[in-house]
Amino acid sequence: MQSSTGEKVDLYLPRKCSWTNRLIGAKDHASVQINVANIDASTGKFEGDIQTYALCGFIRGKGEADL
């Protein structure tokens, strides 16, 4: 839900698996979230942006998260 100013006001926003697009529930204790930093190609320094990947426990259990 959004407020009149466009801000998200929900208390809980579920994550989605980056691989399968499944919702990651609150009870999925095998899920992981990995933040990868974006690096400037010319200087090799951290730009301040990150890319977030969330993997559900189903993918980790199948052993396909290592690809």
Backbone bond lengths (Angstrom), bond angles and torsions (degrees), N, CA, C in turn:
res aa  C-N    CA-C-N  psi(-1)  N-CA   C-N-CA  omega(-1)  CA-C   N-CA-C  phi
1 M - - - 1.439 - - 1.525 108.15 -
2 Q 1.329 116.58 145.31 1.453 121.10 -179.94 1.516 109.99 -119.79
3 S 1.323 115.50 148.69 1.453 120.35 176.14 1.525 109.72 -81.14
4 S 1.313 116.98 -179.84 1.461 120.79 -178.80 1.524 112.08 -67.74
5 T 1.351 117.21 -20.40 1.468 120.75 178.22 1.524 112.27 -89.76
6 G 1.337 117.98 -3.73 1.461 121.39 178.35 1.507 114.35 94.79
7 E 1.337 118.98 4.78 1.465 122.29 179.26 1.522 110.02 -82.42
8 K 1.330 116.46 144.67 1.462 120.89 176.24 1.522 108.29 -77.97
9 V 1.327 116.94 129.18 1.463 120.72 -175.08 1.524 112.58 -119.02
10 D 1.329 119.34 8.04 1.454 121.44 178.70 1.519 109.80 -69.83
11 L 1.324 116.19 146.27 1.453 120.53 179.48 1.518 111.96 -77.59
12 Y 1.331 117.29 -33.41 1.466 121.53 -177.36 1.520 108.84 -130.10
13 L 1.312 117.29 119.91 1.463 122.35 175.26 1.524 107.90 -112.00
14 P 1.335 118.78 110.18 1.466 120.01 -178.41 1.522 111.14 -68.49
15 R 1.327 115.36 147.05 1.463 120.90 176.98 1.521 109.28 -87.27
16 K 1.333 116.18 159.48 1.455 122.30 174.43 1.515 108.44 -117.24
17 C 1.320 115.81 142.36 1.453 121.28 177.55 1.523 109.22 -66.07
18 S 1.308 117.08 133.11 1.460 121.61 -179.45 1.523 111.99 -70.77
19 W 1.319 117.79 -21.52 1.456 121.89 -176.12 1.532 111.44 -91.75
20 T 1.348 117.64 -46.42 1.461 121.42 -173.08 1.518 113.85 -109.67
21 N 1.308 119.05 -8.93 1.466 125.00 -175.51 1.522 112.98 63.38
22 R 1.322 117.67 19.81 1.466 121.35 173.74 1.525 108.75 -77.86
23 L 1.323 116.03 150.18 1.458 119.29 173.34 1.522 109.39 -72.65
24 I 1.310 116.40 138.60 1.459 121.91 176.85 1.516 106.97 -97.56
25 G 1.317 115.77 111.78 1.459 120.84 -177.51 1.517 112.74 -75.18
26 A 1.309 115.19 167.55 1.459 121.03 -179.29 1.527 111.62 -67.45
27 K 1.316 118.14 -24.54 1.473 122.09 -177.83 1.519 112.89 -93.67
28 D 1.315 119.20 3.96 1.470 122.29 177.96 1.529 107.97 -83.86
29 H 1.317 115.29 87.33 1.470 120.67 -175.68 1.521 112.93 -80.62
30 A 1.333 118.28 -5.70 1.463 121.28 178.37 1.522 111.57 -92.70
31 S 1.326 117.70 -4.95 1.471 120.31 -178.03 1.528 110.53 -76.72
32 V 1.335 115.18 153.00 1.462 121.17 178.19 1.529 109.00 -132.55
33 Q 1.312 115.58 155.00 1.455 122.06 174.07 1.524 107.14 -126.35
34 I 1.335 116.31 126.55 1.463 122.14 -176.23 1.524 108.28 -118.04
35 N 1.316 117.03 128.15 1.456 122.49 176.18 1.523 108.56 -104.79
36 V 1.346 116.76 123.86 1.457 122.78 -179.75 1.524 107.54 -112.93
37 A 1.319 116.54 128.44 1.464 121.22 -176.83 1.528 110.91 -77.79
38 N 1.329 116.36 142.79 1.461 122.15 172.44 1.519 108.33 -86.91
39 I 1.318 116.05 128.58 1.459 123.18 -176.21 1.523 109.22 -111.85
40 D 1.333 117.08 138.04 1.462 121.67 176.09 1.526 108.51 -68.94
41 A 1.332 116.85 130.06 1.464 121.41 -175.15 1.520 112.56 -68.01
42 S 1.308 118.39 -32.82 1.463 119.76 -176.16 1.529 112.53 -84.72
43 T 1.337 117.67 -39.78 1.468 119.65 -176.50 1.523 112.91 -98.42
44 G 1.319 117.64 -23.91 1.458 120.63 -178.06 1.514 112.92 77.85
45 K 1.335 117.80 17.40 1.464 121.81 -178.63 1.524 110.64 -102.32
46 F 1.321 114.16 156.72 1.457 122.31 178.30 1.523 109.39 -69.07
47 E 1.347 116.86 128.53 1.459 122.01 -177.00 1.519 113.56 -87.31
48 G 1.301 119.04 -14.62 1.451 122.29 -176.99 1.521 113.26 102.13
49 D 1.325 118.46 -8.08 1.461 121.94 178.13 1.523 108.84 -99.16
50 I 1.318 114.78 152.65 1.458 120.02 174.90 1.523 108.73 -132.49
51 Q 1.304 115.82 154.16 1.467 123.83 174.58 1.525 105.63 -110.96
52 T 1.324 117.76 125.88 1.455 122.05 -175.85 1.527 109.85 -105.38
53 Y 1.329 116.27 130.52 1.459 122.82 176.34 1.525 107.63 -121.77
54 A 1.323 116.56 129.08 1.458 121.96 177.12 1.522 108.13 -115.87
55 L 1.317 116.90 129.17 1.468 122.15 179.42 1.518 108.72 -118.36
56 C 1.326 116.42 128.53 1.459 120.32 -179.24 1.532 110.13 -78.89
57 G 1.313 115.62 164.16 1.452 120.98 -179.79 1.510 113.23 -64.82
58 F 1.331 117.86 -26.99 1.464 121.81 178.49 1.525 110.62 -61.72
59 I 1.316 117.64 -45.97 1.468 121.91 179.79 1.523 110.50 -68.72
60 R 1.319 116.60 -41.01 1.471 119.41 178.66 1.515 110.71 -64.90
61 G 1.337 118.00 -36.53 1.465 122.22 179.66 1.518 112.69 -68.12
62 K 1.333 116.28 -32.65 1.473 119.84 178.25 1.511 111.78 -77.78
63 G 1.326 118.92 -13.13 1.455 122.37 -179.79 1.510 113.75 82.14
64 E 1.338 118.25 14.08 1.453 121.04 -179.09 1.522 112.59 -92.29
65 A 1.308 118.39 -2.21 1.455 120.73 -179.44 1.523 111.94 -75.55
66 D 1.324 117.35 -10.38 1.466 120.82 -177.70 1.512 112.30 -87.37
67 L 1.327 118.95 -2.29 1.460 121.14 -176.12 1.479 112.16 -68.82
